[in-house]
Structure formats: structure tokens, C-alpha cells
């Protein structure tokens, strides 16, 4: 989370007296850190590079005692007692009373034949000032119509033999690029702008040597020499690693504040910048509905720290029983699209989330078994609750149905068999506590005391849950069964 929102939050959080640990998978600065030039950031009339801004902020954060962990990529977010766990791809586990997600966005990949083959061998994503000097004497193409693409084109044009800016739209004036950049590009003697143009193919031997360009307006194509192409065609949020642990919008951006009302599990209102998982906050470009600008991200990082400080001062881990906490979410857990009704597609979506979270590809035997288990649960629900035949179940209909189904052990046993097979990453026929925690996080259950819950279900103290014990957990989640490890 070394993007501007994370950098600002680290500085302001440390100033508030918080112990701040920043987990950063790459160099600091995120997308902004690779920007060739930022000329509209308040207080820098001469402009500065993204890398310069990032390193200034990093130095400032370290002066306030922020601990910076570089090269560790978050892979899991798991609710736990008195806070949450973040696991990384290299096995590190961090626990925090509050978590701030400032993971930003990554560049969208170029959809052209050969683009993947020449990745980092002529096809590059993003552009930095340092790369501009390396293009001396080359025919360079920049793809995109936003500010990052415009800034890159201006800097690369001072070094490259030729610079062509490829714009999908019909006019650069109508593109989402700041007007000052448009004017500079139009008057720059070394920049050629090609509108209504896309890359159809990248070609070469060991490295990129040519591009096949298609004019979408005239319907013809041509092949042009190209040693380098820098792709800046929009961003996608870095939220795939969350695996359904909290609410996202349809494009994958994190919902916060009042936007999470349909997934909020507590009686109190969510704080500003708080996600659907209490104690987890988000700021910057990764959030839904935010302005994707450096200045806005910095402000959001500062505001998130205010919310976190308030949370830590006034909010305590709920004292309800695990059963009460989960009961609040039983319906919301299955209402995958937040429509206020449960449909068959909602349960299929939940099943797919679980399968993807454990690395089972769509259509695989493991994924299909989980989907089948949830579909059978839908059939049992709809047989009891869908009396009007509209194939939708309201909250009140669900609550009545689960009371009737709480004694139906068969459907939960079938679901449990499929889920245990999926979650059993070490192939020992049962799931351990770590696998159980991961399953809960993917399912969206915000248990604050996973360890106690696991041990309650693990009546024999083996350290593992078999199919019967996990079926009890599913009965508890979805049908309000009492939290006791009874055979099913």
C-alpha cells in the first residue's frame, strides 16, 4: 500500500501516535510513482516526478517511525480476534487492530496478438522518467488518452527517434486528458497523434520490432516499425487477493462508508472510509466513487487515519456470542449482489468465490462440486420459501425457511463434503485452523474469535475439522443452528 493514499496515511497515522506498518509489494508510490511528471500537484509549481514525490513521502514517514516492509505482497485478509490478519505470498503473517487498504490500481493489459509474448521485451506497462532516456534512437508508441499517457508522450518525445501517441477515440480533445497536456502534445514537433487507432498485433523475433495498427474509423490496417510500446490504457483495482472478504462494486472497487449498508453486520453505522468488514478501511484509487488524482488520494489517506483513530478510541470488538454475530449476516452472506433478495445466481456466485479463493479454476471438478452443493441448498430453500414462484427469496422468507431447514442435515453434509475437499490444501481429509480461517474470510463471516469458534467445533481437540464438524459450521452460518459440535 505504498501508493499516495497509503503514504499519506502512514505519515498522518504515525503523527497520531499509532504504530504503523506498511506492507508494500513494489517500489513506493504505486501508479503515481511511475508517472513521468506531475505538474498539477499543489505546492510544486515546477512539477516533480512521481518517484520524487514517493521517495519524499517515504523519507517523511520513516522520520515518524513508520515501519516499511518492501517486497511482501498481501495474499489474504482474515478476520481474527481483536483485529485482522494479513498473510503474504512469502508466508509472513501480520496482525493489526485496524487495517487500511490502499492497494491502488494496476495497468490494464493490452488486448493484441503477441502482446504477452513481448512483455518487458518491447511492450511495457506504465512509463517512468528513467525509461525515457533509454528510448534514444527508437521508434516509440505510447497507447492511451489519459494524463499518464500524455505525460509519457511528452517526455519520451525528447529522446526517441519518433513518438506516436495512439488514441482509441476519435479526438484527443474529447479524451480524459488535462487540457494543458493536450495543448502541449498538439504543438510538439516530434509527436504524431493517431486517433481511432488500436494495436492489432505485436511482432518481432526476440524483441518487438513492429506493430500492426488498425484504423477503426476507416477500417484498414498497416504495419509500422516499433522498438518500444508503452501501454497506459486505464487501470483495474488491485482487489483480487481479497477473495470476497469484503464488499466490492461490480468493477471490483472497494465499497466504503454508507455504500456498505447492505453488507454491514453491526448495529453502529460504518465509519467514513470503513469497508463492510468492521475495522478494515480503504483509501485512494482502490475505493469506489473516488477521484483518481494524486491530491485526492493523499486527502483520502489522511481522512482514513481520522476514522481509524476514532475506531481505535471508541469501538470495541462486539461482545455478542458468535451465533449472534453470524445471525446478523446469514441473509447478507448469501445475497451476493446486495439486491435485498436471494436468487439461485447469488448462491452460485458465493460458491464460485469460495472455489476461486482456494485456486480451483471455473469448470474444474472441485469447483463444480462446490457449485452443486450450493445449488442443492438453493433448491431446498426455494422449495420452502419461494411460495409465489418468483424465484427470489426475501429476508423474511429466508428467516422462516432456515428455521424449517435447521434440522435438515443432508444438504449441509453435501455442501460440507464439497467444501472440505476444496479447502483441504494438504490433502489429509480434513481442514485445519488456517484453512478454516481462510474459508470463513472468503465466505464473508466476520468472526472476531475464529480460534475459539474452531475449537468449539473441534470437539475432540484433534486440530482438524472433518466433514461432519464442518457441516455443523455450515448449519450455523446459514440456518442458525446452535453453535455446538453435534454429529450430523
N, C-alpha and C positions, 0 to 999 in steps of 0.2 A: 504493500500500500504506500509506495514511495512517490505517488503522483501528487500534484499540488494540494489537493484536499487532505491527503494523509500527512504531507509535510507540515501544512499549517496546523493541523490537529495535534501533531507531535509537539510543535513549539508551544502552542497555547495550553495543551494539556500539562506539559512539564511546568509551565508558568503557574498553573493552578495547584501545583504540588502533587500531581498524580505521578505514579511510576508508569512510564510509557515505554513499551517495547514495540518496535516497528518491524514487521516481517515483510521483506522486500525480495521478490524473486529475481529482479533485474536491477539495472542501474537506477538511481533515484530520478524522479521527475516524470515517470510514466510517458504518455504521449507528448506532453509539453517538453519533456527533457530531450526529445529528439527533434524538436522544432528548430529550423534554421535560424529564425529570427522572430522575436516577439516585440512589436513596436507600439502596441496599444495598452501596455501594462502600466497602471498608474505609478508615477514617481520615477519612470525611466524614459525621459524624453528622447534619449539617443537610442533606445531599444536595447535589448540584450538577447543572447541566445537562450534557448530552453535549458541547455546544460548548465549555463552560468546561473540561471535562476535556481535550478535544482540544487546545485552544489552550495550556493549561498544559504539556502534554507536548511540543507543538511548540516552545514557547519554551525548554524544558529541553533538547531535542535540539539546537537551534541554539546554545545556550551551549556544547555539547560539540563544535561544529564540523560537525554533520551538514549536508550539502548537500540542500536540498529543491527538487525540480523539480515545480511545480504546473501542472496543465493539460495534462499529457502522458499519454496513455493507451497502455498496452502493447498491442501487437497481435501480436507474435511472440516466441517464445523459441527460440533457435537455438544448439545446441552449437557450440563453436569451440575453437580452440587455446588452452590454458591458461585455461579458463573457459567462459563462455557469453555470447551476445549477446542483448540485449533491444531489439527495434525498436518504435517508437511510430507511431501513426497519422499524425503530422505529419512523419515522416521522420527523427527522432532515433534514433541507434544508441548504446547503452551496452554496454560490456563489463565483466564482473565475474568475478573468480576464484571467487566463490560468489554465489548468488542466493537471496534469501528471498522466497517468495510469501506475502503477507499481504493478498490482494485481497478477503477477506471475502465478503459476500453482498449481493444486491440484492433489493428487494421483488418478490414475485410479482405479476403483473398481474391485474387484476380481469376475470373472465370474465363480462361482461354486455354486452348490446347497447348501443351508444352510449358505452361507457366510453372507448374510444380517441379518439373524436371530441371528448370534453370533457376530455382530459388537459391539466392545467395551466389549465383553464378551469372549474374546479369539482371535477374529480376529481384528487386528489393522492396520491402515494405517499410514505409516511413522514410524519412530523409533527415540527415543531420548536417551541420555546417562542415564537419570534418570530412564527410563524404564528397562534398562539392569539389574540393581540390583534387580528389582522386579521379575526377572525370575529365581532366585536361586532355584535349585532343579527341574526345569521344563524341559519338552521336547519341545524345541522351533524350529520352522521352520521360515526361512526368505525366502520370494519369491522375486526374482528379479536378475538382472545381471548387474546393473549399479553401480556407485560409492557409492550411498547411501545404497544399499543393501550390498555391500562388507564391508563398514564401520560398519554397524549394526551387521553383522555376526561376525566380529572380536571382538566387544565389548560384545555382548551377550554370546559369547562362553566362556568368562571368568567367567560367572555366572551360566549359565544354566547347567542342567544335561547332555543334549545333544543338539547340534546345527546342523541342517540340512539346507543347502542352496539349494533351488530348482530353477533350471535354465531351462527355456523352450528350449533353444538352445542345440545343440549337444556338445558344448565345451565352457568352461568358458574362454578359451584363445581367442575365437572369439567374446566374449561379449563386450559391450561398457563400460568396466571397466578398470580403470587405471592399468597399469602393476604391479605397486608396491603392489596394493591390491590383485591382482591375485596371486602373489608370496607368500604373507603372508597367504592367505587363504589356498593355496595348502600345505603349510608347517605347518599349525596349527594343533596340535594333536587332538583337540576337535571338529573340523569342518568336517562334511561329505558333499560333494558336489554331488548332484544328477542332472545330466543333462538329457535332453529330458524328463522332468517330469513336469506335471501340476497337480494342485489340482482339483479333480473332485467333491468332496463333503466334507463339514464340518459337523461334527456330535457331539452330546452330549445331556445333559439334560438342566440344567440351564446355563451351561458354556460349552465351547468347550472341548472335551475330545479326539477326534480322527479326522484323515483326511484320505480320500480315495485318494490315489495318482495314477496317470496313467502314465505309461511309453509309450510315444508316438512313440518311435522307435521300441520297442518290442511288443507293443500292449497289454500289460497286466496291471492289477491294483492290489493294495494291500492297506489294511487299517493299519495305524500306529498310535500310541499314540501321542497326541499333546495337550498341555495345552495352547500354545500361537502360533499364526502365525502372522508375521509382513509382510505386503504387500507393496512392493516398486517396482511396475511393470510399471513405466512410469507415465507421467504427462499429464494432459489436461489443456489448458489455462483457466483462470478464466475470461471469457468474456461473458458468457451467459446473465448477467444482462444488457448488453449494448443494447440488443433488436434491433439490426440493426441500431443503431445510427451512426455507422461509419464502414468503410470497413475492412473486415477480410479476411484471406485466407481460403481455403477450410477446413482446420483443426481447424479454429476458432482463429488463432493468429492474432494480430493487424498488419495491413499494415501501414508503415510509409515512410516518405520521398518520393523518386522517385517512390516507389511502389504504391502510391495512385494517380498517374497521371490520371487514367481513371475515378476517382471519385472526382477530385479536382475542387472546384467551383469558384476559384478566378483567376485573371489574373497573380498575382505573383506566383512564384514557392513555393511549400511547403518547410518549413524549415526541417533540419535534425531532425529526431525523431517526426515530426509533423504528425498527422493522417489525414484522409480525412475530418475531421471536424476542420476547422481552429481554432487555439487557444487551441486545445487538443493534447497533446503529449503523447508518450508512451516510456517506457524503461524497459529493463530486459527481463526475460523469457517470458513475455506475448507477446513480439514482434515476428513477423515472421522473420526468417532468422538470428536469433541471436545465439551466442554460449551459451549454457546453463551451465554456470560456474559462481561461486560467483564473481571472479575477473572481468569477463566480465560485469556482471550486475552492479557492482559498477562503472565501467568506463562509461557505458551507462547512468547511473543516472547522473553522472557529466556532460556528453555531452548534455543531455536533458536540464539541467539547463542553459547551454550556449545558447541553441536555444530559450528557454523561455525568457531569459533576452533580447536577440535580438528582439524577438517578441514584448515584452512589450515596448522596446525603440523605435521601428521603425514602427510597424504595428498598424494601427488604424482600428476600425470597419468600414467596407465599407460604403460609403455614397450613394450607388445606392439605388433606390427605392426597396421595397420588390419584386415588379414584376420583376425587372431586375435581382436581385439575384437569384430568383427561376427559371427564364427562363434559366439561365446558366445550371441548373441542371435538367431540365424537362426530357430530354432523359436519363441522367445518373441515375436518380431516379428509372427508370423502367428497366434499363439494369442491372439486379441483379447480373449476373455473370461477368460483365465487359468485355464482348466479343466484344463490338462495334456494336452489333445488338440486337434488342428486339425480343424475341420469346415468345410463349404462356407460356412456363415454367417460364420465368422471371417474368411475372405478377402473376403467381400462387405463386412463391416464395415471392414476395412482400406481397401478401395477407396473406400468412402463417406467415410472420414476424409480421405483424400487429396483427393477431389473437393470436399468442403466447405471444406477448408483453402485451396483456391485459388478459392473463390467459385462453384463450379459447382453449381447447385441440383439436388436429387434429381430424377431423371427427365429431366434435360437430356441433349442428345446427348453432350456432353463427359463427364458423369458416367457415362452408360450405357456408353461406350467403355471407361472405366477398369474398371467393374464386369465387363464382358465379358472383358477381359484377365485379370483375377484369377480369374474363373470358369474360363477355359480352363486357367490354371495349376493350379487345383484338380483339374480333370479329368485332367490329366497326372499330378499327384501321386497321386490316388486310384487311377488305373489301375495304378500301380507298387506303391503301399504298402498299399492297402486290400484285402488278400488275404482277410480274413474277412468282408468285406461289411457292416461295421457303420457305414460312412460316417464313421469317425473315424480319425485318424492319430496315433499316439503319437510321443513324441520319438525313440525308437529306430527306428520305422518311417520317420519323416521323414528321419533321417540317412542311412538306407540308400537311400531314394528319391532324395534330391538327388544322391547320388554317381552314380546311374544317369542322372539328368537333366542333369548338368552340361554334357554335350555337346549338349543339345537347344537349338539356337539359335532355333528358330521361335517357341516360346512366349514367350521373353523379348523377341524382336523385336516381337511383337504387343503385349505389355504396354508396352514402351518407346514405341511409336508413340502409344498412348493417353495415356500419362503425359506425354510431351513436348508433345503437343498441349494438354494441360491446363495444364502448368506454364509454357508459353511465353507469359508475360504481355505481352511486347512484340511478339508475332506475327512473329518473324524466322525461324521454322522450326527453332530450336534453343533450348537453355536456357543461361543464363549462370550465373556462380558464385552470385549471390544467389538465383536461382530454384532452383539445385541445393541450396543450404543449406536453403532452406525445405522442399523436398521431403524431404530427409533428416530434418529435425526432425519433420515430420508423420508420416513412416514410423516414427519412433522410433529411428533409428540414432544412437547417441551417439559420433560420431566427434569426437575432440579436435583433429584436424588436417584440417579439411574442405578447406582451401586446397591442401594437399599432395595429398590424395586427388583433388581436382578436376583438378589439373594432371597427375597421373599418367594419368588417363583422357583428358584433353585432349592426346593425343599430338602433335597438330600445333601446339599453342600458340596456337590461334585465340581462346581465351577463351570458347568455347562448346562444348557437347556436342550432337552430332546424335543421331539415333535409334540408330545403331549403337553409339556410345560409351555412351549411356545404357543400352542393352541389356546391355552389358558390366557396368555397375554393378549392374543387377538380378540378373544371373547371380552376381555376387559376393555380394550381400546374401542371396539366397535359396537358392543352390545351391552356395555355397562355391567358386566358380570363382576361379582365381588373379587377383590384382589387377594385371592388365596390360591395356592398351587394345588388344586384338586385334579385328579385324573379325569381325562375326557375321552 
